[in-house]
Amino acid sequence: MKPNILILMVDQLNGTLFPDGPADWLHAPNLKRLAARSARFKNSYTASPLCAPARASFMSGQLPNRTQVYDNAAEFASDIPTYAHHLRRAGYHTCLSGKMHFVGPDQMLGFEERLTTDIYPADFGWTPDYRKPGERIDWWYHNMGSVTGAGVAEISNQMEYDDEVAYEATRKIYDLSRGADARPWCLTVSFTHPHDPYVARRKYWDLYEDCQHLTPDVGPIAFEDLDPHSKRLYLASDMANFDITPEDVVRSRRAYFANISYIDDKIGEILDTLERTRQEAIILFVSDHGDMLGERGAWFKMSFFEGSARVPLMICAPDLPAGLHTEPVSTIDVLPTVCDLAGIDMSEIMDWTDGISLKPLAMGQGRTAPVAMEYAAEGSYAPMVSLREGQFKLNRCAIDPDQFFDLEADPQELLNLADKPDLTAAQAEAFTRMKADAAARWDLSTFDAMVRQSQARRWIVYEALRNGAYFPWDYQPLKRASERYMRNHMDLNVLEENQRFPRGE
């Protein structure tokens, strides 16, 4: 019998906070219990450090240059197989509660059922424009208001959403326990926290009153000393027009940590419901990308620095021994891993993914393949690519000098070795090899042309569709009120018996 699968996804969770499961000082008891029985991947990376491209890559196992989901307003095409398609084709019931930031008229992408709408728009309105480098699109670009406005609230747009996501997920698990559908299931539960704004409920805020981690390890770097892309992100986030105080930084980080605890509570509710309904499932926990959290003076994502690009990844499955793995892996490895664990023939799947199943690594077979990342959205003026191999990371962009870091010797990424003459033999060999690998993988001029064409087309389509009557692509959850609870086309005795679990106790 094929195993049930529960995928728990969060948004913008910094992977450096998960050195081996949640850091000891985080108040995350449910995630810590899950970590204790999971294969844990310390050096897991997003495919692209922005929501929609990261999620399209996570679901399809393909990098953005193949999905063409370059930014938060690029269409995720219906003909790209996702893990939901592969599982559904193999006989699974596939269901999504929460965010996946699908853009375009297909808001299912292989899911048979969606329980909520998305939190972000599904149209082309958030399209960047490489034809206007340096232009800020103020109504949707990130600015530092999330930092200066950090603090406490009992309800927010984000909280309202995640409260609904958790409620619908637990209700679905109860539904699955009743056994009306004999198929195995894959339920994806995707939260928007701890994504900014940095606003938390008081009960979670109070947990971090005496936290020793409210100040970044690396303070702000002067604008003139920043690398070119960090300068672009500084301008894109409108930092010059905000006075960020040390107290703002402390409050933002405190609220962010508090929202990790909020999400831990929500995940605890889901896992508790799963246990009480006596269902077994493979459980996978992952984030789409990270958050710089004030390190180097940077916030949010959109860069290849560790805080932005590294994500937590844990898999709890009967076939996988619990334990820590330090080899670099990617969120694009999730699709082949899930299919592998579900017993789906991998010979066909591998034609549709850039990823590699993590099952052999978790079983002790090791891994040497490098991890690739791409970024071609707001704050960039041309596509950026990155390779992580062993202890080394190489970042490339046609308009920027190379960046090359030895993360073992320099975990804070403060020393760019690309322009240093005195490399060790190991560093020099890795730099030469990784540059050759990057040149073979990516034609940056072709990549740039593809992005520019996509952006230009979408600007035309968006402006056209907003002229006159507007038909939204946003997912509208269907509530079949006449099929819920008791109605007169039902037998009350049968209904009450079928809706009870367990029976006879």
Residue pairs with C-beta under 8 A, 6 or more apart in sequence:
1 184
2 90
2 91
2 92
2 184
2 342
2 343
3 184
3 280
3 281
3 282
3 317
3 318
3 341
3 342
4 176
4 184
4 185
4 186
4 187
4 279
4 280
4 281
4 282
5 87
5 92
5 184
5 185
5 186
5 187
5 281
5 282
5 284
5 338
5 341
5 342
6 186
6 187
6 189
6 270
6 274
6 281
6 282
6 283
6 284
7 186
7 187
7 188
7 189
7 190
7 284
7 286
7 334
7 338
8 189
8 267
8 270
8 283
8 284
8 285
8 286
9 58
9 98
9 99
9 188
9 189
9 190
9 191
9 285
9 286
9 287
9 288
10 190
10 191
10 193
10 194
10 263
10 285
10 286
10 287
10 288
11 51
11 99
11 190
11 191
11 192
11 193
11 194
11 195
11 287
11 288
12 194
12 195
12 196
12 287
12 288
12 289
12 290
12 291
12 300
12 301
13 194
13 260
13 287
13 290
13 291
13 311
13 312
14 290
14 291
14 292
14 293
14 307
14 308
14 310
15 44
15 45
15 287
15 290
15 306
15 309
15 310
15 311
15 312
15 313
16 290
16 306
16 307
16 310
17 23
17 26
17 260
17 312
18 40
18 42
18 312
18 314
19 42
20 35
20 40
20 42
20 324
21 31
21 32
21 34
21 35
21 36
21 38
21 40
21 314
22 28
22 31
22 32
22 35
22 260
22 264
22 312
23 213
25 211
25 212
25 213
26 257
26 260
26 261
27 204
27 207
27 208
27 257
27 260
27 261
27 264
28 260
28 261
28 264
29 264
29 268
30 264
30 265
30 267
30 268
30 271
31 264
31 267
31 285
34 267
34 271
34 283
34 285
34 314
34 316
35 314
36 322
37 316
37 322
38 283
38 285
38 314
38 315
38 316
38 320
38 322
39 314
39 315
39 316
39 317
39 320
39 321
39 322
39 323
39 325
39 358
39 362
40 313
40 314
40 322
40 323
40 324
40 325
41 313
41 314
41 315
41 325
41 327
41 329
41 358
42 324
42 325
42 326
43 310
43 326
43 327
43 328
43 329
43 388
44 286
44 310
44 311
44 312
44 313
44 328
44 329
44 330
44 331
45 309
45 310
45 311
45 328
45 329
45 330
45 331
45 371
45 373
45 388
46 54
46 57
46 58
46 287
46 288
46 289
46 290
46 309
46 310
46 311
46 330
46 331
46 373
47 53
47 54
47 57
47 58
47 63
47 64
47 330
47 331
47 332
47 372
47 373
47 374
48 54
48 57
48 63
48 64
48 289
48 373
48 374
48 375
48 376
48 377
49 289
49 290
49 301
49 302
49 303
49 304
49 308
49 309
49 373
49 375
50 71
50 72
50 289
50 301
50 302
50 375
50 377
50 378
51 72
51 99
51 101
51 120
51 288
51 289
52 69
52 71
52 72
52 73
52 74
52 76
52 101
52 102
52 103
52 120
53 64
53 67
53 69
53 70
53 71
53 72
53 74
53 374
53 375
53 376
53 377
54 288
54 289
54 331
55 100
55 101
55 102
55 288
56 62
56 64
56 67
56 69
56 76
56 80
56 102
57 63
57 64
57 67
57 69
57 331
57 332
58 286
58 288
58 331
58 332
58 334
58 335
59 76
59 82
59 83
59 84
59 100
59 109
59 110
59 335
60 66
60 67
60 80
60 81
60 82
60 83
60 332
60 335
60 352
60 353
61 83
61 332
61 333
61 334
61 335
61 336
61 352
61 353
61 354
61 355
62 80
62 332
62 352
62 353
62 354
63 332
63 354
63 372
63 374
64 70
64 374
64 376
65 374
65 383
65 442
65 447
65 450
66 354
67 76
67 77
67 80
68 74
68 75
68 77
68 450
68 454
69 75
69 76
69 103
70 376
70 377
70 383
70 451
70 454
70 455
71 126
71 127
71 128
71 376
71 377
71 378
71 455
72 101
72 103
72 120
72 126
72 377
72 378
73 103
73 121
73 123
73 124
73 125
73 126
73 127
73 128
73 458
73 462
74 103
74 127
74 454
74 458
75 103
75 104
75 124
75 458
76 102
76 103
76 104
76 106
76 109
77 104
77 106
78 104
78 106
78 109
80 109
81 110
81 352
82 109
82 110
82 335
83 110
83 186
83 334
83 335
83 338
83 339
84 94
84 96
84 109
84 110
84 111
84 186
84 188
85 109
85 110
86 110
86 335
86 339
86 344
86 349
87 94
87 110
87 186
87 338
87 339
87 342
87 344
88 94
88 110
88 111
88 112
90 342
90 344
91 183
91 184
92 183
92 184
92 185
92 186
92 342
93 112
93 113
93 181
93 183
93 184
93 185
93 186
94 110
94 111
94 112
94 113
94 185
94 186
94 188
95 111
95 112
95 113
95 114
95 115
95 172
95 185
95 186
95 187
95 188
96 111
96 113
96 114
96 115
96 187
96 188
96 190
97 114
97 115
97 116
97 165
97 168
97 169
97 172
97 187
97 188
97 189
97 190
98 115
98 116
98 161
98 162
98 165
98 169
98 188
98 189
98 190
98 191
98 192
99 118
99 119
99 120
99 161
99 165
99 190
99 191
99 192
100 109
100 118
100 188
100 190
101 118
101 120
102 109
102 118
102 122
102 475
103 122
103 123
103 124
103 473
104 122
104 473
105 473
107 114
107 118
107 122
107 473
107 474
107 475
108 114
108 475
111 188
114 475
114 477
115 165
115 168
115 169
115 171
115 172
115 477
116 161
116 164
116 165
116 168
116 477
117 474
117 475
117 476
117 477
118 474
118 475
119 157
119 158
119 161
119 192
121 474
122 472
122 473
122 474
122 475
123 462
123 465
123 472
123 473
124 458
124 459
124 461
124 462
124 465
125 140
125 462
125 466
126 140
127 455
127 458
127 459
127 462
128 137
128 377
128 378
128 380
128 455
129 135
129 137
129 455
129 459
130 381
130 382
130 448
130 451
130 452
130 455
131 452
131 455
131 456
133 381
134 232
134 235
134 381
136 235
136 236
136 238
137 378
138 238
141 236
141 237
141 238
141 378
142 196
142 236
142 237
142 299
142 300
142 378
143 237
143 238
143 241
143 242
144 237
144 238
144 239
144 241
144 242
144 244
144 299
145 197
145 242
146 196
146 197
146 198
146 252
146 299
146 300
147 196
147 198
147 242
147 244
147 248
147 249
147 252
147 294
147 299
148 242
148 243
148 244
148 248
149 197
149 198
149 199
150 197
150 198
150 199
150 248
150 251
150 252
150 254
150 255
151 198
151 199
151 251
151 255
152 199
152 200
152 201
152 202
152 205
152 255
153 159
153 199
153 200
153 201
154 201
154 202
156 197
156 199
158 192
158 193
158 195
158 197
158 199
159 193
159 199
159 201
159 262
161 192
162 191
162 192
162 193
162 262
162 263
162 266
165 189
165 190
165 191
165 192
165 266
166 189
166 191
166 266
166 269
166 270
169 187
169 189
169 270
170 269
170 270
170 273
172 187
173 187
173 270
173 273
173 274
173 277
173 279
174 273
174 277
174 501
176 185
176 187
176 277
176 279
177 277
177 278
177 279
177 501
178 498
178 499
178 500
178 501
179 501
180 498
184 342
185 281
186 338
187 281
189 270
191 263
191 266
193 259
193 260
193 262
193 263
194 256
194 257
194 259
194 260
194 262
194 263
194 291
195 291
196 252
196 256
196 291
196 299
196 300
198 251
198 252
198 253
198 255
198 256
198 259
199 255
200 254
200 255
200 256
200 258
200 259
200 262
201 258
201 262
204 258
204 259
204 261
204 262
204 265
205 254
205 255
205 258
207 257
207 258
207 261
208 214
208 254
208 257
208 258
211 254
211 257
213 253
213 257
214 249
214 250
214 253
214 254
215 246
215 249
215 250
215 253
216 249
216 253
216 293
216 294
216 295
216 296
217 295
217 412
218 295
218 296
218 412
218 414
219 296
219 297
220 296
220 297
221 230
221 296
221 297
223 231
223 234
226 234
227 400
227 401
227 403
227 416
228 397
228 399
228 400
228 401
229 303
229 379
229 380
229 384
229 397
229 400
230 296
230 298
230 303
232 379
232 380
232 381
233 298
233 302
233 303
233 379
234 240
234 297
234 298
236 302
236 378
236 379
237 299
237 300
237 379
239 297
244 297
249 294
252 293
252 294
252 299
253 293
253 294
256 291
256 293
267 285
271 283
274 281
277 501
278 502
282 315
282 316
282 317
282 318
282 338
282 341
283 315
283 316
283 317
284 313
284 314
284 315
284 316
284 334
284 337
284 338
285 312
285 313
285 314
285 315
286 311
286 312
286 313
286 314
286 331
286 334
287 311
287 312
288 311
288 331
289 301
289 308
289 309
289 311
290 301
290 306
290 307
290 308
290 309
290 310
290 311
291 299
291 300
291 301
291 307
291 308
292 298
292 299
292 300
292 301
292 303
292 305
292 307
292 308
293 299
293 307
295 305
295 307
295 412
296 305
298 305
298 307
298 308
300 308
301 308
301 309
302 308
302 375
302 377
302 378
302 379
302 380
303 309
303 375
304 373
304 375
304 384
304 386
304 393
304 395
304 403
305 413
306 407
306 411
306 413
309 373
309 386
311 331
313 329
313 331
313 334
315 337
315 341
315 358
315 362
316 322
317 341
319 341
319 359
319 363
320 341
320 359
320 362
320 363
321 362
321 363
321 364
323 362
325 361
325 362
327 361
327 366
327 367
327 368
328 370
328 371
328 388
328 389
328 390
329 358
329 361
329 367
329 371
330 355
330 371
330 372
330 373
332 353
332 354
332 355
333 355
333 356
333 357
333 358
334 355
335 349
335 353
335 355
336 346
336 349
336 350
336 353
336 355
336 356
336 357
337 355
337 357
337 358
337 359
339 346
339 349
339 357
340 346
340 357
340 359
341 359
346 357
354 372
356 367
356 369
360 367
361 367
370 387
370 388
370 389
370 434
370 437
371 387
371 388
371 389
372 385
372 386
372 387
372 441
373 385
373 386
373 387
373 388
374 383
374 384
374 385
374 386
374 447
375 383
375 384
375 385
375 386
376 382
376 383
376 384
376 447
376 451
380 397
381 399
382 397
382 398
382 399
382 444
382 448
383 397
383 398
383 442
383 444
383 447
383 448
383 451
384 395
384 396
384 397
384 400
385 395
385 396
385 397
385 438
385 441
385 442
385 444
385 447
386 393
386 394
386 395
386 396
387 393
387 394
387 434
387 437
387 438
387 441
389 430
389 434
389 437
390 430
391 406
391 407
391 408
391 409
392 404
392 405
392 406
392 407
392 427
392 430
392 431
392 434
393 403
393 404
393 405
393 407
393 413
394 402
394 403
394 404
394 418
394 431
394 434
394 435
394 438
395 402
395 403
395 404
396 402
396 403
396 435
396 438
396 442
396 444
397 444
398 444
398 445
398 448
401 416
401 418
401 419
402 418
402 419
402 435
403 416
403 418
404 416
404 417
404 418
404 427
404 431
404 434
405 413
405 415
405 416
405 417
406 415
406 417
406 427
407 413
409 415
417 423
417 427
417 431
418 431
423 431
465 471
486 492
486 495
497 503
